[in-house]
Amino acid sequence: MSVTSRRTFLKAGGAVATAACAGVNPLAAKPLHVPIGLELYSVRSLMPKDFDGTLAQVRSAGYTVVEAAGFYLRTAQDFRKSMDKAGLHCISAHYTLALLRTQLDPLIEYANALGMEYMICSSSGGQHRDPDAKGAPTLDDWHWIAGEFNRIGEKVKAAGLTFGVHNHVPEFAVYDGVTVYDELLRLTDPKFVVFQMDAGWVSAAGRDPVEYLKKSPERFPLMHVKDVARGEDGKFHSAVLGRGKMDYAPIMRAATGLKQYFIEQEEFEMDPMEELRIEAEYMRKLNV
């Protein structure tokens, strides 16, 4: 999804809380032994209409672990009750940097009440050191953002949770030969900040997910799994896993520090639940 649309969606949700194998030689391969996770942004159009029913369908489609993107006016206790009823475990959630900077204490309280393990910054939200600044962040702004990540991460860790950073394409902007994502990795303290690689957007930005994973696999315990394909507008869009440009076998082989991944589908070509079942089966059959 676009950074702007995710920012708008998460701002509303967060405020309330204040299919085929990948062509690997089967003799040398092994299944990926990680529970199949889903980023619930994928079912954002369904959950407001039938919250519990949608969660039940997610579980029936083959998912056992989920990541939240908004909490739909529910208390942590009610949200967790619905998760338990569906047989799902919500271990993570997305928040904009603006929310994390201004509402961190109640967000941490909610996360702990829900029994989560991770709090993830979904995007910088176009944040600037100077609150009156406009436009895309400068490299100095990104350096300031890295400092904010360290500050937030230290507080999140003290509360018994882990703080992470999710990427889109803007994190791969280059300033005078310096890539923003490289700076974020360099300037954030591994004790306080982990990274949730969105492999689809890394690839859409023209970079190789494997390159980053091989260099520092321990920084990437979480991943968003999505396929991408270039549309008629020349831009990359979500595609059904196995039908776009991504090959997840080498990516998963390189992700030796991986603890959990979440499939995220932002645009659907068919019935959402049918597509999510196909994607769960793709990951179930993936040999690494």
SVG drawing of the C-alpha trace seen along z (x, -y; Angstrom):
<svg xmlns="http://www.w3.org/2000/svg" viewBox="-21 -26 49 62">
<polyline fill="none" stroke="black" stroke-width="0.4" points="0.0,0.0 1.1,-3.6 2.7,-5.2 0.0,-7.8 -2.9,-5.4 -1.2,-3.2 -0.5,-6.4 -4.1,-7.5 -5.4,-4.0 -3.1,-3.4 -3.6,-6.9 -7.3,-6.2 -6.7,-2.7 -3.8,-3.6 -5.6,-6.6 -8.3,-4.3 -5.7,-2.4 -4.1,-5.6 1.0,21.3 3.6,23.3 7.1,24.3 9.9,21.9 11.8,24.2 14.3,25.4 15.9,28.8 13.7,30.9 16.6,33.1 18.5,30.1 15.5,28.2 13.4,28.3 10.0,26.7 10.0,23.4 9.2,24.2 7.6,20.9 3.9,20.4 2.0,18.8 1.3,15.2 -1.0,12.5 -0.9,8.7 -4.5,7.8 -4.3,4.8 -4.9,7.4 -8.5,7.7 -9.1,4.1 -12.2,3.9 -13.8,7.0 -13.1,6.5 -15.4,3.5 -18.3,5.4 -17.8,8.7 -14.9,8.6 -15.2,12.0 -16.4,13.7 -13.4,12.3 -11.0,13.5 -12.6,17.0 -12.1,17.0 -8.4,16.0 -7.9,19.0 -9.7,21.2 -7.5,19.9 -4.5,21.4 -3.2,18.6 -2.4,18.9 -0.4,15.7 -1.4,12.2 -0.2,8.6 -2.7,5.8 -3.1,2.6 -5.6,0.7 -7.8,2.1 -11.4,1.2 -12.6,-0.7 -12.0,2.4 -10.4,2.6 -7.3,4.8 -9.4,7.3 -12.1,7.5 -9.6,7.6 -7.7,10.5 -11.0,12.3 -11.8,12.2 -8.4,13.5 -8.6,16.3 -12.1,17.2 -10.7,17.4 -7.6,19.4 -5.3,16.6 -2.3,15.1 -1.7,11.4 2.0,10.9 2.6,7.6 1.0,4.3 1.8,1.4 1.9,-2.3 2.9,-5.5 5.9,-7.3 3.7,-10.2 1.6,-8.0 4.6,-6.4 6.1,-9.8 3.0,-11.2 1.0,-8.3 3.7,-5.8 2.7,-5.0 -0.9,-4.1 0.1,-2.2 2.6,-0.1 -0.1,0.5 -2.5,1.7 0.1,3.9 1.0,5.6 -2.7,6.1 -3.1,7.8 -0.1,10.1 1.9,8.8 5.6,9.2 6.4,6.5 5.5,2.9 6.4,1.9 6.7,-1.6 4.9,-1.3 6.4,-4.4 8.1,-7.6 4.9,-9.4 7.0,-12.1 8.2,-13.3 10.8,-16.1 13.0,-17.4 11.4,-20.8 7.6,-20.4 7.0,-23.2 9.0,-21.6 7.3,-20.3 8.0,-17.8 10.1,-14.6 12.4,-14.2 16.0,-15.2 19.0,-13.0 19.3,-15.1 15.6,-14.3 16.3,-10.6 19.2,-10.8 16.8,-12.5 14.3,-9.7 16.9,-7.1 17.5,-8.8 13.7,-8.7 13.7,-5.0 16.4,-4.4 14.5,-6.5 11.3,-4.7 12.9,-1.3 14.6,-1.7 11.3,-2.5 9.5,0.3 12.2,2.8 11.9,1.6 8.3,2.5 9.1,6.1 8.4,5.7 10.5,5.4 10.4,2.3 10.9,2.7 10.9,0.6 9.0,1.5 10.0,0.2 8.3,-1.0 10.2,-2.5 11.1,-5.9 13.6,-4.3 15.7,-3.5 16.1,-7.1 19.7,-8.1 21.3,-11.4 24.8,-12.1 25.5,-8.4 24.0,-7.5 21.0,-5.2 18.6,-6.0 18.0,-2.4 21.7,-1.8 21.8,-4.8 18.9,-3.5 20.7,-0.2 23.9,-2.0 22.5,-4.5 19.9,-2.4 21.0,-0.4 20.5,3.3 19.7,3.6 16.6,1.4 15.6,1.6 15.0,4.5 13.8,4.4 10.8,5.9 11.8,6.2 9.0,5.8 10.8,7.8 8.3,6.8 9.0,3.1 12.7,3.7 12.6,5.3 10.3,2.6 12.9,0.1 15.4,1.8 17.4,3.5 18.0,7.1 16.5,8.4 19.0,11.2 21.9,8.7 20.6,7.1 19.7,10.4 23.1,11.9 24.9,8.9 23.1,8.7 20.5,11.5 20.2,10.9 18.7,7.4 15.7,9.0 13.6,11.2 10.4,10.2 9.4,10.0 6.5,9.0 6.0,11.4 4.3,10.0 4.7,10.4 4.9,7.4 4.3,6.8 4.5,3.7 1.1,2.5 0.0,0.6 0.7,-2.6 4.4,-1.7 4.2,-1.3 4.6,1.8 1.5,3.3 0.8,6.3 0.4,9.6 -0.6,13.1 2.4,14.9 4.1,16.7 2.6,14.5 4.9,11.5 8.6,10.9 9.5,12.3 11.3,15.6 11.0,16.2 13.2,19.4 16.6,17.6 15.1,14.8 14.0,17.2 17.3,19.1 19.1,15.9 16.8,14.9 18.6,17.0 17.5,14.7 13.8,14.9 11.3,15.5 8.1,14.7 6.8,13.5 3.4,12.0 1.8,12.3 0.5,8.9 -1.8,8.5 -2.7,4.9 -4.7,5.3 -6.7,8.3 -7.4,9.8 -10.0,12.2 -12.0,13.0 -9.8,11.9 -10.1,15.0 -9.6,17.3 -6.4,15.4 -5.2,15.5 -5.8,19.3 -3.6,19.6 -0.9,17.5 -0.9,19.5 -0.6,22.7 2.3,21.1 4.2,20.5 3.3,23.9 4.8,25.6 7.8,23.3 11.1,25.2 14.1,23.4"/>
</svg>
